[in-house]
Amino acid sequence: MKRYLAFIVGMFIIGSFFVANKLIVIDVPVFVASEIRLATGAILLFLVSIFYTGASFKIDTGDLKIIVLQVFFGVFLFSIFSLNGIKSTSAINSGIIMGMTPVAMMLLAIFAKKEKVGGTAIVAGLIAFAGAVSLNLANATNNSGSSLRGDGLVFLAMLGEAVFITAGKFTRNQINPLIMSALMAGIGALMFLPLALISAHNLNWSEISMTSWVLMLYSGIGISALGVLLMNYGSRKLPISTAASLTALMPASTCILAVAFLDEKFKSAHILGLGLIFASALLSGLGAKKNAQNI
């Protein structure tokens, strides 16, 4: 039960990513914001790992390759696509698109493990597609010419997140979640460092608002450290089907926070899209569990 609760809380915290960064990217370049977030999270996680747990950082070479793969898709590319996408679409749209993660995870699991594609998985995919169409209807009513581009970038970020969570299930050894989270944040910070240095060359640091500084620190401590730590701890023993279904909680968090802090409005098309994608996530989980029982 503890792992379920940890994963659920982690998903709700990570769901605040789009809301916080919607405000951050107003006056902070994407690469700089990502570097500060990851470096802050890495420093905190490494300090806790060393002085609190004393856990070893020795990682099997094969597992380390998987972690680097996770970071590249689920941290590096995810940050680039999501932060650029959030500039031209709403946090609500972003959250709902991220709600397609369970379907993407199930498809990746089927492909990676060569599992049989059942009728339930096909129906789940079609329902998720219908949810995406609903978002396009919402965009049409907003007359937002740039929203399609933003939604497309967030969709690519969603695929990176799906790879991130799914790939973690293929490590050969049980890695301490704290060590894994520290390594992920540290490797991500190293990947962004050259781009952040170039991007920061002409940046006027005095123009960055206090709100952005606070939100970047929150993103590092709350999301990259605590949120990812809880997700890694929770997913350690959860089946892919269960983890996939629970990731649907992420868009719920994003949508609630977007309405509360960004004054975004929930439209009927958003409600329809969210409902369809939740239904798709539920079907994905049920279908995967049925397949597992038949194996």
Number of C-alpha atoms within 10 A of each C-alpha: 7 9 17 19 13 18 27 22 20 25 25 21 22 25 28 26 25 27 26 24 25 22 17 24 18 13 15 23 16 22 24 19 26 27 26 20 25 29 24 22 28 25 17 18 25 20 13 16 21 13 9 9 12 11 14 11 15 9 16 13 9 12 17 15 13 19 23 17 18 23 25 20 21 24 26 23 19 24 25 18 21 26 26 21 27 25 19 18 23 22 29 29 29 28 28 30 25 28 33 31 30 35 30 24 28 28 21 18 20 16 12 12 10 10 16 11 15 13 10 18 23 17 15 26 23 16 23 28 16 17 28 26 15 20 26 19 16 21 21 13 11 10 10 13 12 13 21 17 17 22 26 17 22 29 24 20 29 28 21 26 26 28 22 23 22 24 20 19 16 14 16 11 10 11 20 19 19 22 22 23 28 28 20 27 28 21 21 26 25 16 16 23 18 13 15 20 14 12 15 16 8 8 15 10 10 7 9 14 14 10 12 19 15 13 21 25 20 19 28 26 22 21 26 28 26 23 27 26 24 26 26 23 23 22 23 20 13 15 14 22 26 19 24 28 25 21 29 29 23 24 30 22 22 28 27 19 21 24 15 12 10 17 9 15 13 15 13 13 19 23 16 18 28 28 17 24 31 27 17 30 33 20 23 28 25 17 21 26 15 14 16 12 7 7 6
